[in-house]
Amino acid sequence: MKIVRNWIILIAVLVGIAVALFISGKQHRVFIDNKKVGEYTAIDVSYSISGEKAKKIKVNKKAMVYVKGSKHKLIIEFKDNTGKDVTLENEFKLSPMEDATIYLPLLINGEENWIKRDN
């Protein structure tokens, strides 16, 4: 009887480890969209997701980044209308089966719907 119990415990632990690795290691596609959205125009921006090296994205371009895990930090840098350097930091979470599209003009102008999650 002890052998059966030990096998059941071992299988439960292995399933738990597999689920934890799936959730923490799942790769997501994050699209960075720098095109005009409604009344908001696009500007040249540098972005970094989850500590990656900063990359530039020009106006009317779209980029794709692969990220792992569920919590991500987005840092964008740009020059405002007065020529001053501005840095914005935002955090977002993705469930294991989600991809996302980030609309930079909406984020820069403080809109709430700057991220669209896709299943």
N, C-alpha and C positions, 0 to 999 in steps of 0.2 A: 504494500500500500504506500510506503514511503517513496518507493521508486516512481510510482505514477504521479504522486504529488510533486516530486522534484522535477519531473519532466514537464508537468503543466506549468510550474513556476518558471522554468527555463524558457519555455515557449512564449509565455506572457511577457517576460523581460525582453526577449528578442523582438517580439512584435512592437513593444513600446519603443525600443531603440530604433527600429526601422521607421516608425511613424515620425519620431523626432528628427531623424536624418532627412526624411522626405520633406518635412515642413521647413527645416532650416537650410536645406541645400537646393531647394527648387529654384530653377532659373526663370526669371521673368524678362519679358521684353518691355522696355519703356521707350515710347516714342516721344521725342522732343519736337514740338511743332512751333515754328517761328513764322507763321503766316498771319496776315490780317484776319482778325476775328471781330465781326460786327463793326463797331466804331473805333476799335483799338487797333492801332497800326503796330507793325513789328519793327524792332530795332536790333542792331548787332549786339549779341550777348555771348558771354563766356559762361559755361555751366560745368558743374561737377556733381556727380551722384555717388553717394556712398564712399567718399574719400578718393575717388579716381582723380587722375590728373585733369586739370581744367581743359576744356575744349571750346572752340569758338563755333558759333552757328550764325550764319548770315541771314539776312532778311529773305523771306519766301523759301526757306529751306526746311527740311525735316530730317531728323537724325534718329537713330535707334541705338539703344544701349542695353546690354544684358546685365542684370543685377541678380544677386542671390540673397535669399533671406526674406524676412517679412517687413522689417523696418528699414527705411531709407531716408537719407538726408540729402536734400537738393540745395546747392549753393549756386546762385547766379550773380554775375557781376556785369554792370552796364553803366553807361553814362546817361544821366538824365538830361532834360531840356537845357539846363544851365551849364552843362559840361562837367558836372560833379560826378565822381565815381560813387556808385551805389552798390551795396552788397545785400542780397536777400537770402535768408536761410529758411527753408521749409522742410518739415518732416512729413512723411506719408507712409502708410502701411498698405501692403498688398496681401491678400489671402493666397494660399498655395496655388490656386488655379487661375489667378488674375494676371492680365497684362494691363498696361496703362498708357494713356496719351496725356502729355502735359502741354498745355497751351500757354506759351510764354507771354504773349501780350495780355492775357487775362491775369496771369500771376503778377506781372509787373504793375498792373493797375489796381491790384487789390481785390479782384473779384473772387467770390467763393467757389465758383465752378471751374477752377483752373485745371483740374485733373478729371479725366474720364476713365473709369475702370471698365475693362473689357473682359468678358469670361471666355 
